[in-house]
Amino acid sequence: MRTRRRRSLLTGLGVGLAAAMLVAALVVSDSLGFGFDRAARASDLPDLIVRFDPQDAGRVAQRIAALPDVAAYTVRTEVTGVGLGTTDEFAGNGAVEVVGQGRRGYAIVAGRDVTGPGQVVVERGLAEAWHLELGGTLDIDGLGTERIVGFSESPDNVSYPLAVARVYVSQSGVGPLAANLADIWLRDPRNLNEVLVQARATSYGLQGLRFVTRSGVRVLLDQAAGIVIDLLVALSLIALATASVMLAASARAEVQRRLAAIGVRRAVGASRGHLAATQAFEALFVAAPAATIGAIGGALATYGPTTRLLVLLNEPAPGAALLPALVAAWLASIAIPVLAAAWPAWRAAGRPPVALLRGAELTRGSRGSTRFPARFPTVGAGLTGLGARLVGARRTRLIATVAALGFSTAFVLLLVALASALSSLETDPQALGKRYQLTADLPASAVAHVRSIPGVQAVAPRYEEEAVDSYSLGETIDVIAYPGNHTVFEAPPLVSGKRLRGRGQTEVGLGLAQALGLSPGSTLAIQLASGTELRLRVAGVVSSLDHDGRVAYVPAAALLAADPSAASDEQLAVVLRPGANAGAVSAALGSAAAVATGAVGRGVPLVAVLRSILRAIAIVDGLVCLYALIQACALTVQERRRTVSVLRAFGAGGAAVRRLLAGAVIALVVPAAVIGILLERLVLGPALSRLAASYVTLSLGASALEIVAVLAGLALAGGIAVAWVARRTTRENVIAGMGAP
């Protein structure tokens, strides 16, 4: 083994990269894919969360007790708009839930629950963002300074800073308050729709009724993490295939180099099984530590960012539950190189010892494939062509390596395009149809005044309300309304049908159309917060990322006629003239002005974590490309040691060897780059767009600048491979190389 340290190091590098890629994908996919289920079990998440205008708690309890199939319920108070602060931090829109007896609906992840006055439990996301510690204090407006006794986690909503800061206090320290929140657990969750219908029927007297189901919460969180899960699973498979091909090629070349030694052992009576086992043991000796280091590196690279993402999603890290998957990935990373080494040895040992002693090829090729000109070229352009010929002599390996590099290039391009798309959704409100740049918390009567401000092109009141489908009460719908033509302010791309015209029509998002089976000409029946039903004919289906595509654009006149209270949530949407100074217009509007958010809204921290995960995976994938190029060059030189040594004997120096290897790299990189670009543009980008968000059309094609940057990285990897292998090659004695088999 000591005589083959460098080859073993190269093989170990491939094993380590394969293990790192596989483990990284497993960490992210398992953590995000099963995070909601873990959080729901740990927190005892209710099947139904009901919010309503403040009511007497006893009256609400009577209504809930009359519902069928109720296993347990709690009635509590949620106070919003509360100031929360420490000496260094402050949030003026916090939510304080006052809890009493009964099931909680949240999990304590550190410390304990509240038991009396003067105590507070803080949501884990808020605790990490503000660096709060158990035993510390938190100032709550109206309650004073409370001692922090525990950190909580509940997946019914994302955590701070994606949502408002949320804390829990004991009812014994607050006193009696009107209830506005109820958590309901069912005996059989399959009866949820029937319970919702009954709840609607018996909710007379309760105003502002809003239902949130467990499945509705899950849809939102799954959509937030689905892009990363699906992407990394595909990446892990490609990386595993890439490393498997290169490890198998390396093992075959090693067996080819040792054919004479295998022939001697066969001649003295060694069995095929013994020779294959010996080769497998040597591979195991290299693969086990390399896979261990790679697996640890992959886990460390992704576990931290993934845990931060889970904190934002209010979900627990997998912890020890991840161990079985990690062990399976580690074993697979070891088994692949071991089998790749044992199988060629088994095949070679089955040949006649005489043929093995002559160093015959494992697979006989055409006679002309091993012949070279009697007169070798010296330094010059011919060396580059010779390098390409040497790589092309192994057509199967050439195809496999080009395919592996092409797939890796395509995935790096896809990662870059996805990161760019996330940045656009984060910062550009017009990325998916929003045409207004500012909003103003002003009444509709201020439209004329705002329109007169220099730089303002259009302004109109914008109404937004959450409703539910009349036939599926667990399906929430984001209702958006404008007076007149809404496309001046919001114009999401039209998928089918046409724009709404008239008071009785609506445009629905593709996500809503898919969930409810809607199409142009069908009827949308929704129940508004007031309890009034609004029926509209679907004029068109649009592609919108807001609310997972579960949106409905309706005429303002129809919404206000059905629910006059919707006017209380009105804002002015302001479209600026081209080239207008947004700062000057905001200053003219005063404190009521706000910049329109991108499609991800307050999810900027979430996007930042997603980008960090994508960056880590892109780095590992780039290392896989570098390994594939180094391995291809090293295998070419190893199999053609005699050819390279003859060239050196004719006077070729280090520069000539680098030209030779550059030809080999060019023969691999150029077709791989073409394959990668076409694959990302035509297959992977569109497929990932549909996979990650079937309710909206996302452009995930890499731009020209991004393609140039990735190709430059691929060329750099090729240059590193050429320099590294050429340096190793020129160190070998020429006579020793000419005597190689």
N, C-alpha and C positions, 0 to 999 in steps of 0.2 A: 504493500500500500504506500510506503514512503516514496517509492520511485514514481508514483503516479499522483503526487499530491496536487499538482496543478489541475490535472483532469478531474480529480475528485472534487477539488474546490469548485470548478465550473459546474459539475453535476450537482453538487450540494446547493449552489446558488439557484439553479433551476427548481430544485425541490423546495427550497425555502420560499421562493417567489410564488410557486403554485400553492403552497400551504397558506401563505399570507393572504393571497387573493381569495381563496376558498373560505378561510376563517373570517376575513373581513365581511364577506357577503353574508355568511351565516349569522354573525353578530347583529348586523343591521336588520336582516330579514326576520330573524326570530324575535328580536327586541321589539320591532315595530309591528310585525304581523300578529303577534300574540299579546302585545302590550295592553290593548283594551280589555281583552278577556281577563288577564291577570288583575288589572285595576278594578274591573267590575266585581270580581270575586272578593278581592281584598277589601274593597270599600262597601260591600253590600249595596251596590247601586240599585236604587228603586226602579221598578218597571215603568213607573209613571211619575213625572214631576209636574205639579200643577201650580201655576202662579195666578194670582187674582188681586183685585183691589182689596184694601184692608177690610176685614170682616171679623166678627166675633168668632173666636176660636171654637167655642161650643157649637155654634151654628154650622160651621164648616165640618166639624167632626160628625155631626148628625147626617149631613149629606154623604160623607164618605162611607159611613157605617152602613148606609142603605144600599151601597153598590154591591153587585155580586162578585164572588170569587176573590175578595180582599183578604189577604193573609195578615197584613199589618199596615199601619199608617202612622205618620207623625204630622202634626200641624205646628208650624213655627212661624217666626217673623224674620223677614229679611229687610234690613234697613239699607238703602242705597244712598249714594252721594255723601258718604261719611268721610271726614278727614282722618287719615291715618298718617302717623309720622314718627320719626325718631330724631335724634339730634342732627342726622345727616340727610335724611330722606323724608319726602312728603308726597302723599297722593290725596287729592281732594275728592276723588270719586270712588272711594272704597265701598265694599259691601260687608255688612256685619250681619251674620246669621245668629239668631238667638235660639239656642237649643235647650230642650228640656228632657223629659224622660222618653225612653223608647229608642228604636233603631236610629242610627245617625245618618247613614248614607255616605260616610267618608271614612278613610282609613287613617290611623295614627301611625306615621312612619318613623317618628322619633318622639321621645318623651311620653306624655300621657294626655288623656282627654280632660276637658274642663269639668270641675266638680263643684265649683262655688264661685262667689263673687271675687273680683280682682284678678281673674285668670283669663287667658286668651290662648286659643289655638290658631296658628298662622299657617296658611297654605305654603307648601314647600317651595313653589316657584317664587313667591314673595320673599320667603326667608333667604333663598339663595341670591336673589337679585339685590336685596338690601343687606346681606351678610348678617342676618339676625342669628342669635344663639339662644339655646334653651336657658332659662333663668334671666334673660334680658327683659327689657320693658318695651312696650309699644303704647304710644299715645293715641287714644281714640276720642274724637270729639263727642262730648256728651257723657262719656264714662270716665275720662281721665287716664291716668297711667295704669296699664294692666301688665301683669307679669306673664311672660311667655312660658307655657308649660308643655307645649307640644307642637309638632308640625304635622299637617294633614295632607291628604291626597284624595281627590275625587274626580273621576273622568267625566262628570256631567258637563264640564266646560274646560277649555284650555286655561292655563295658568297665567299669572302675571309674568311678563308685561303684555302678553297677547290679549289678556282680558283684564278686567278691573281687579284690584287687590281685594282678596276675600279672607275674612277671619271669622272665628266662631267664639261666642261668649256664652256663659251660662245664664239661663233664665232667672235663676235665683239672685243674680246680681243686677238685674235690670228691672224686674217687676212685670206686671201684666201689660201686654201690648196686643193690639189687634193683629190677627194673623193674615198673612198674604202669601204663604207658601205651604204646600203639602207634598209629602213624599208617600207614595203608595206602592206596596209590594203585593203581588198577586200570587195566588196558589198555583195557577197554571198560566204562564205568560202567553200561551197560545190564545187565550181568551181576551187579549188586549183590545181588539177592535170592538168587541161586544161591550166591554167595560167602558170604553170611550163613548160609545153611543148612549149608554145609560147615564154616564156622567153628564153629557150634554143635556139630556132630557131632564135631569134632576138638579141642574145648576141654576134654576131660577133664583134671582136675588143676588147672585154672584156676578159682579161686573169685572170686565177686563180679563176674562178667563183665557189662559194660555196653557196648552199641554205640551210637554216635551217627553217623548218616549225614549227608551233605551236604544232602540234601533235607529231612531233619528240622530241621537248623539253619536252612535257608532259610524254612521255614514259620513258625517262631517270629519271625524278623526281619521277614518280610513282613507278618505280622499286626500287629506293633508300629507299622509305618509306613503301613499300608494306608488308615487313616482319612484321614490328611492328604493322601495322593496323590489319592484319589478325590474328596475334597472340593474340592481346589484346581483340579483339571482342570475340574470342573463350574463352579466359580466363574469361571475364566478364560473359559469359553465364554459365560457369562451377561454378564460384564463387556464382552467383545468385542461381543456382540450389542447391549448397551445403548449403548455408545459409537458403534457403527455406525449405529444408528437416529438418534441425536441428531446425529451428524456429517452424515448424509444430509439430515436436516431443515434443519440450518443451511445447508448448501450450496444446497438448493432455495430457501430464503428469500432468500439472497444473490442468486441468479439472478433471482428474482422482482423484487427491488428494482432490478436493473440491466437490466430488459427493454428500457427505452428506449434505453440505450446499446448493447445488443446489436442492437436494430433499426436504429440509425444505422449500425453497422458492416456489418450485412447489406445495407443500402441502398447503401452505397458499394462493395460487392463482396466483402466478407470471407466466406470459406467457413465451413461448419459445422465442419470439422476444425480450422481456425485458431482459431475462437472456443472450441471445446472444449479445444484444447491450451493456449490462454492461461489459461483457468480452471484447468486441471489444473496448470499451472506455478505459478500463484499459490498453489494449495493445497499443492503440493510445497514451496514456499518456507516455508510455515508448518509443515507436518507434519514435515519432516525434522528440524529442531532440537528440536521438541517431542517427537517420538518418541524421539530420542536421549536427551534429559533424562529422559523417563519410563522408558525401558528401564534406564538407569543407576540411577535411583532404585529401581525394582522389584528389580533385582539386589542392590543394596546393602541393601535392607530385609530380604531373605530369605536371602541367601547366608551371612551370619554365623550366624543361628540354625540354618540347615540344616546348616552345617558342624559346629556344636556337637552337633547331633543325630547326625550321622554319626560323630563321635568316640565318643559313647556306644554306638553300634551297632558300633563297631570296623570302620568302612568308610571308604574314602578319599573326599575331595571330588572332584567331577568335573573341576575345573580347566579345561584347554583343551578337553576333550571336550564341554563345554557350549557352546562358541562357535557351532557350526553352528545349534543350536536357537535361540540368542539372536539370531543374524543373521536367521534366518527370521522370528522374532517381530517384530524391528525392521522388516523389510521389509513384513510384513503390516500393521503399525501405520501405515506410510506409505501403502501402496497403498489402504487403505480410504478415507481422506479424499480422496485424489486421484481415485479412481474416483467417489466420491460427489459431487465437484465437477464432474467432466467430463461425467457422464451427464445431469444436468439442463440444462447448457449446450448439449449436443448436441441434446436434445429441444427446447429453446427456440429454438435457431437454425433448426430445421426449420419453424417457423411463418412465415407471411407477414410481411414487414417492417412493413407497416401495422399489423397486429395487435400486433406487438411495440412499436411506437412509442406505441400507446394504453395500453400497460402491462397487457394482458389477462392473466388468470390462466392458468397452465400447464394446469390442469385446470378446465374450466368447471363451476361449481356451480350450484345453484338460484338463481333471482333473489332470492328472499327472504333468502338467506344473507348477502348483502352490504348489506342495507338496515338502517338504524338509525332509531329514532324521531326525528321532527323536533325534538322538544324533549328535550335531553339532561338526565339527572339531574345535580344538583350533588352536594355532599358529602352522604353519607347511606348507608343500607343498600343502596340501589339500585346503588351502584358495585360492591359485592361480587358481586351477581348479574350485572352487566354484564361483570365480569372473567371469570366462569365462562362466560358466553355467548361471549366472544371466543375463549377456549381451545376451547370446544366447536364453534366454526365450522370448525376443522380436525380433522375427526373421525378421519382416519387417523393424524395425529400425536398426537391425544389418546389413542387406543387404544395406539399404540406407546409413548408416554411412560408411561402408566399401567402398561402391562405391564412396561416396563423397571424402573420404580420398585417395582412389586410383587415382581418377582423379586429385586431387590436387597434389599428389606426382608425377604423370606423367607430369603435367605441370611445376612443379619446375624442374624436370629432363630436360624437354625440354628447359626451360629458361637457365639452366646451359650449356647444349649442344650448344645452339645457341650462348651464350656469348663466349664459347670456339671457335666455328667456326668463329665468327667475329674476334677474336684475331688472329686466324690462317690466315685469309684472309688479315688482316692488316699487319702482320709481315713476313709471309712466302710466297715468290714469287713462290715457288714450289707447293703450295697448290692446284693449278688448272692447272698444266702442265708446268709452266715456269721452265726451268732447268738451265738457266744462272743466275749467282749471281751478275755480274757487267756489266755495260755498259760503253763505252768510246766514247767520241765525237771526233773520229779520222777518217780519210779517209780510204777507203777500201784498199788502198795501204799499210796501216800499219799493215795488218793482220799478215804477217810473223814476224814482230818485236814483236807484242804482244804475238804471239804463243811461242816465245823464252823465255818469262819471266817465271822464276821458279814458279810452282804452277798452271799454265794455262794448261787446258786440251784441250780446243777447243775454237776457235774464228771465227767469220764470220760477215760480214756486215749484218745489219738488216734494212730493208726498211719498212716504214709505211706511208700510205697515206689515206686520207678520200675520198671516192668515193660515187656515188649514183647509185641506180638501174636504168637501162636504161628504164624500163617500168613504174616504180614508182619513179619519181625523188625526192619525199620527203623522201624516204627511204635511210638513210645514211648507209654506210658500211665501216668498218675499214679494210683496205687492208694491210696485213703483208706479207713480202716476204723475203726469204733467198735464197742464191745460194746453190744448193745441198739439202741434207736431213734436213728439218727444225726440225725434231723430236729430233735432238741432242740438240737443244736450246729451243724449245717449243713443247711439246707433250701433248696437251689436250686430255682427254679420247675420244676414238672413239665410237660414238653412233651407227652408221651404215655405211656400205660401207667399204672402205679401204683407206690407205694413198695415197696421190697424187704421181703419177709417170709420169714424162714427162712435157714438157713445156705447154701442152694444158689442164692441169687438175688443180683442186682446191679442197681444203677442206673448208667447210663452217660451221660456228657456228650454233648450234641448234636454237638460236633465229632468225637468218637470214633465216634458212630453214623454220621455222614456219611462218615467216612474208611473205615470197615469195612463199611458197609451193614447196620448192626444195627437192630433194631426189637424191641419187646416180644415175647417168646416165643422169640427167637433165642438162640444160645449164644455167649458170649464165652469164648475160650480165650486165656489169657495165660501167658507164661513169666516167673516171678519171678526176682529176682537170684540166688537159690540154684540156678536151673536147673530147679526144679520147675514143672510145668504145673498151672494152676488153671482149671477149667471151671465156669462159672456161667451160669444162665439169666437173660436180661435181663428184669427186671420193669418197668422204666420208663426213659424218656429225659428228662434234666434239662437245663436251660439254665444253663451254668456258664462263667465267663470264665477260671477257673484252667486253666493249661496249654493254652490255646486250646480249651477244651472237651473235651480228650482226657483225661478223668478217668473213674474207675470207683469207685463206693462199694460196698464189699463188707463182709460180716460179719467182725468181728475174729477170731472163732473159725475161720472158713475160712482167712483169711490166715495166722494163726499156726500152724495145723495144716500148711499147705503149706510155710511158711518161718518157722521159729521165730526166725531171726535178725532178723526185722522188729521184734521187741520192743526191740532196741537203739536204734531211732530213735523210740521212743515219747515223747510229750509229753502233759501233761494240758491239756485244753481246759476253760476256766472260764467259765460263764455267770453274770452278775451279776444280782441282783434289781433291779427298776425303782427308780431313784433311789439305788442304792448308790454309795458312794464308791470309785471304781476305784483311787485312790491309796492308800487305807487297805488295800484288799485286796492290792494289790501289795506294800505294806510288810510285811504279814503273811506273804506268800509268800517274801519275801526276794529274794536275787539271782537265784533261779531264775525269777522272773516276767518276762514280756514282754508288751507290748501287741500284740494281734492286728493284723496288717497289712491294708490294703485290698486290693482286687482286683488292683491293679497292683504290690503288694508293694514291692520295693526300687526300683521304677521312678519314684520321685518326681522325680529330675532330668530324666528323659525326659519326664514329663508337663509339667514346667515349660517345657521347650523347645518342646513342642507348643503350649502355651498362648501362648508368645511369637510363634510363627508365625501362629497363628489371630488374635492381636491385630493383627499387622501387616496381614493380609489384610482384617480387618474395618475397619480405618482406611481402607484404599484403597477398599473397597467403599462406605463411607460418603461418601467424597469423590466417588465416581461418582454417588451419589444427589444430592449437593449440586450437582454439575455439571449433572445432568439437569434439576433444578428451575431453576437459573439460566438454562440454555439455553432452556427452555420459556418462561420469562418474557421473556427477551430477544427471542426470536423473535416472541412475541405483540406486544410493543411495537414491534418493527421493522416488522412487517407492518401494524400499526394505528397508525402514527405520526400519521396525520392525525386519527384518532379521538381519540387521547390529547391531541393539540394543541388540538382543538376543546373538549374538556373543560376544559383549562387556560385557554383563552380565555374560557370562561364563568365563570371564577373558581375552578376547582379547584386547590388547592395540592398540596404534597408529600404531606400526609396523605391526600388524596383519591386520588392516584396509588397510594399504598401500599395503600389499600382495594381499588382496582381490581385490583392485582396479587395481593393476598391472596385475592380471589375466584378468580383463575386458579390459584393454588397449592392452594387448598382443593379445587377441582374435580379436581386431579391427585392430591393426597395422600390424600384420604378413600378413594376406590376402591382406590388402590394399597395402603393399609394393610389394607383388608379382604382383598384378593387375597393379600398377603404372609402374613397370619396363617393363612388357610385353606390356602395352598400349603405352608407349613412344617408345619402340623399334620397335614394329610391326605396329603401327597405326599413332601416332601423329608425330613422326620424319619423316617418309616418306611422310606423307600428307603435312606437313609444308614445306618440301623441294620442293615438286612440286608446292605448292601454292605460296611460296615466289619467286621462280626462276624456272619457267618451262623450261627455256632454258639451265639449267645446273644441274648437279647432285651434291647435297650437302650432306655430311654425318652429320646428326643431331642426331645420336645415342649417348647417354651418355656413357662415358668411365667407366671402373670399379671403378676408383678412385672417379669420380663424383657420381656414384651410392652410394658408401660407405659414402661419405660426406652427401648426401641427406638423406640416411637412418639414419645416426647418428643424423641429425637434427630432423627427425621424432621421433626417440627414445627419444631425449631430450624433445621434445614437450610432449610426453607421460609421461615422468618423472615429468615435471612441472604440468601436469594435475593431476597426482596421488597425488603429494604433496599438491597441492592447495585444492583439494576436500577432501582429508583425513584430512587436518587441520580443515576444516569447519565441517566435520562429527564428529570428536572427541570432538568438543566443545559442541555438543548437549547433553542434559541430557538423560541418558539411559532410565529412566522411561517415559519421554515424547516421546522418539522414539518408545518404545514398545506399546504405546497407539495410534500410528499413524494408519490410515486406511490402 
